Amino acid sequence: MGSAEELTVVIGAPLGACSLPKSGLLLIVEADQEQARQLGQELAWDVRVRVCSEVLTTEEGASVRWHRFNDARLNGPAGLEAWKEQYPNLQLVGEEQRRGRCLAGVVNAWAEQQGVQTQPWLHLEVRQGDPMAAVVGLGPWLAGLQSVHLDITKTAAQWHQPLDAWLSERGLLGVEGDPGSWRRDPVATMRLSLQEKERRMTELEEQLSTKAARLLLAQANHQELAAERDQLKGERDGLVVERDGLVAERDVLRIRCDHLEDKMARINIELDEILSLIEAGTPHLSEHSPVEV
């Protein structure tokens, strides 16, 4: 599979096949085992689609009490008491103790079954359960996450604030006009990567200082500690190489950030000029060539 392949993970069975994405690979994670089985049979003809029955948690194997209501949109770890005031007619139709799985484990199993060798771009649609458990449980797959969409109208409001804060810290910003959607911002993501590399550089500097102090101690006891000294030198040299590599990567990221911001500025200037011409009723828009990106 090429790196441009995309995977959409849908948490909670859709209302019908017509609502599924028309392109890319698709993994549907449905908590209800019988519904997952029926959906798997219904979509067996579509080689893009895989269906599994799992309850998602932030940690692999965590125990969770799963509640089912007469309104399936509220199914999840929250019990009846959490919804009764808001939905007085809601009724609990069943509950069970389930062994939770983190989403990273579910996607890993899918990748192994599919023979996936490279990480695809990931899109997440949440229709049931705890959205925070889904995104936090992504683990290393979070690096490829491009968008998140909440399709749980009745519960979206309670999740929006913590989810927005968590995603924003990882380079996914809210979509204007759509409070239930987030999309990866390349500049924000690059700056976060830069911050992470600088944090790692600080850690390396601290480690280097510690190693240097230990090296001085080893030198004071040269004959007795010669072997440890040589080992520490090797570790120190390795850390220096890693630090220098991070410095180089940081500098490249800074240049790319500046380049992207310059392009954005030119595009905004061009847009302002075009809008001014439109407002003035000027028909000669073709004289303004678009900014090269």
N, C-alpha and C positions, 0 to 999 in steps of 0.2 A: 504494500500500500504506500502511495506517495505521501509526502508531508502535507500536501494540500487537501487531503481527505478530511472530511468533517464528520463528527459524531454528535448527534443530538441525544441527550439522556432525558427521558421524560419520567418524572417521578409521579406515579398515579396514572392509571389507565385513562386514555382519552375517551371522549364520548363516542367516537367513531373513527374509522380509518381515514375519512375525508379530512379530519383535522390534523393529521400527521404531516410532517415535512415531506415535500415531494422529492427532495434530493438528499444525498449523503446517507451515512449509516445511522441506524436508530436502535437505541437500547431503551426498553420500557421496563421500569421497576415498579411493580404493583404489590402492595402489601397483602391484599386478599388473594389467597392461594387459588381458590376456585375461579375467581375472575381472571387471574393471570393465566390459568390453564386454558380457559375459554378463548381469551384474547390471542394466546399463542396459536391455537388451532385456527382461529379466524384469519390470522395474518401469516400462516405457514407458507403461503404462496410467494410472499415477498422476501427475497433473499437478503434484503438490506436490514431486516428487522429481527431483533432478538427480544424475547420477553422472559423476565424472571420474577419470582415472588420473594421480596425481601422487605424487612423493616429497617430503615436506615438510622444509624446512631453515629455519634462522633468517634466512638471507639469500637474496634472489632470485638464482637462477642458480648457486648454489654446487654444486660437484660432490660426489656422495656415492656410495659403494660400497654397493649394496643386496644383502643376503644372503637367500636363501630356504632354509628348512629343511623336513625332513619333518614338523615341527610348526610350522604356519604362524603360530601365536601368537607365535613368537620371531622372525619375519621382521623385518628392520630393518637399520640401519647397523652393528650389532655383529656381528663375525665369529664363527666356530665356537669359537675359542679362549676367547671371553668366556663361553660357556655350557657348555663340555665338562665342566668339573669338577662343575657342578650337575646337568647332564643328560648322563650318559655315553653314552646311546644316541642322542643327537641326531646327525643327519646333514645335511650341507650338500648341497642338491640343485641349487643354481644361484646365481650372483651376476652382477651387471652394474653398469656405471657409469651413473649416472643424473644428469640435470640437475635439481637440486632447485628447489622453489618455496616461497616463504614463504606462509603461510596467508592473509595479507592479500591477496596477489595473486590467489589462487584465489577468495576470497570476492568480491573486486572484479569478477572476470570473471563470476561468478555473478550479482551484482547488476546488471551491465550487460545480461546476457542476459535477466534477469527484468524489467528496467525498474524496479528498485527506486530510489525517490527518497529515502526516509528510512531511517536505520539501524535494523534490527530488534533486538530482544532476542536474544541469542545464547546457545546451549547447546552445549557441546562434549563429545563422547563419543570417547574414544581407545581403539581396539582393536588398533592396531599401531604399530610405529615408536617414535620418540622424542617423548614428550609435551612435553618442554621446547621442542623445536623448533616444535611446533604452537602453544603458547601465546605464546612469545616472538615468533613470526612473525605474530601477529595484528595488530600495529601499531595503527592507529587504531580497529580493530574491537574492541580490548580494552575500550573504554569501555562497550560494550553487552553484554559477557560476563556472564551471570547465573549459570552453573554449569559445572562441569567434572566429568566422571566417567571414571575409568579402568576399562576393561573388559578388562584384559590381566593376568589372574590371575598368570601365571608371571613377569611382569616388573614388576608394580606396586610391589613392595617396594623395588627399587633406585631408582625414580623418586620415591618418596613424599616423602622429606626435602627434596631441592632444589625440587621442585614446590610443596610446602607453603610453604616459605620465600618463594618468588617470588610465589605467589598471595596470601599473607597481606599482603605489602607493597603489594598493589594492591586490597585490600578484599574478597578472596574467602577465607572462612574454612572450615576443615575441618568436615564434617558429623559430629556426634557419633554414634558407633556405625557409621559407614561410612568407614573410613580411605581409601577410594579416591574420595571425593567432596568437592567444595568448592562453596559457595554464596555469592553476593555478600551481604555484610552492609551494610545501608543506613547505619547509624551509622558503621561503620568507613570506609566509602567516603566519607562526608561529611567525616570528620575528615582523611582523606588529601587530599581536595580542598582543605580549609582549609589544610593544611600546604603544599600546592603553591602556593596563592595567597600565603601568607606568604613562601615562598621567592622567588616572583616579585617580591613587593614589595621584598624585600631586594636583589634584583638591580637593580630600578629605582632604589632609593635610591643604590646604588653608581654606576649610570649617571648619575644626576642629579648626584652629587658630581663625577664626571669631567667632565660637560658644564659644570658651574658653573666648574670650574677653567679649562677651555678658554675659557669665556666671559670670565673675568677677563683672561686673556692676550690675547684678541681686543680687549677694551676698551682695554688698554694700547697697542695698536697700531691705534687706531680707524680712521684714514684708510686704512691698508693692508688691514686685515682686516674692514672693515665688512660685506662680503657674507657672510663666514663667520660673523660674529657673529649676523646675522639668521637664518641657517640654523640655527645652534645654539640660538637662542632658540625657534625653531619646534619643533625636536626636543625641547627641554626641556619645553615646554608640552604636547606630545603625551604625553611620559612622565608628567607630573604628572596629566594626565587619566586615563591608564591606571592609574596608581597609586591615584588616588582611587576609580576604578571597582572595583579589586580590594579596597580597604578596605571599600567598601559591600557587596560580595559576601561578604567574609569575615564581616562583622557579621551578615548575614542567615543565613549558614551556622551561625554560633555560636548564634543564636537557635533555629534549627531543630534543632540538635543538643541544646540544653538542653530543647526541647519534647519531642523524642523520648525523651530520658532520663527526663523527668518522667512521660511516659505509661507507659514501661516500669516505672518504680518503682510507679506506681498499679496496674498490671496484676499485678505480683508480689505486692503487698500483698493485692489481691483474691483471687488464687489461694491465698495462704497462709491467708486467712480461710475460703475454701471448703474447703480440705483439712482445716483444723482442725474444721470442722463435720462433714465426712464421717467423720473419725476418731472424733469424739464421738458419731456416730450420729444427728446432728440432721437431721430430715427437711425443715426449712424452708429449703431452698436457694434457693427462688424469691424470698425476701425480699431477696437480695443481687443487685442488678442489675449486669450487666457494666459494666466501665469503658469509657466512650466513647472510641474511638480516632479 
